[in-house]
Amino acid sequence: MIILYIILASLASVIVVLLVIALFIKKEYQVEREIVINQPKAKVFIFIKSLRNQDSFSKWATMDPNMKKVYLGTDGTPGFVASWDSEIKNVGKGEQEITLVHEGQRIDFNIHFIKPFEGRAKAYMTTESRSENQTLVKWGIASAMKYPMNLMLLFMNMEKMIGNDLDTGLLNLKTMMEKG
């Protein structure tokens, strides 16, 4: 009986310590990646402002060719929503909505993850001329984890996890844009 008490007390102590640690851990994270594409800025921006085009370069969109997709509204304009539903856990279910288009420069999105975990994020893509035929594209995502789930940020390298996926998507975008 004493051994059981010691085990339960130890387990409770560990849980309390973890909850206290979570109070002091950041809840927000932001990841941004960039790439230079050898195409004029106007051409690149016209392509990336269409959420449907993300289906051809985003790592997440290409992970499941059988995912169900639904589009609502006028693509490339605020209010357009692209939703997805996949049986693949890493793809899950959710929707992305265009919230702002600063023509030729920036497009902002709200992302709502439904499965496998509920969550929300803000994302954006920007274009900046480097020369007449070179465009710097930046893709960023920012989100937060509520207490005590933010404790997972100690064990998850969001910069690497999300950053690698953004890098893959940007490289796919560069390859596509530079082909033609």
LINCOR-V579471 format. One record per helix or strand of 2 or more residues. SS is the DSSP state (2 for helix, 1 for strand). FROM is the first residue (numbers start at 1). LEN is the number of residues. If there is no record, write none. Layout:
SS/FROM/LEN  SS/FROM/LEN
This chain:
2/2/22  1/28/10  2/41/8  2/51/7  2/59/4  1/68/5  1/81/5  1/93/10  1/106/10  1/119/13  1/134/11  2/149/6  2/158/22
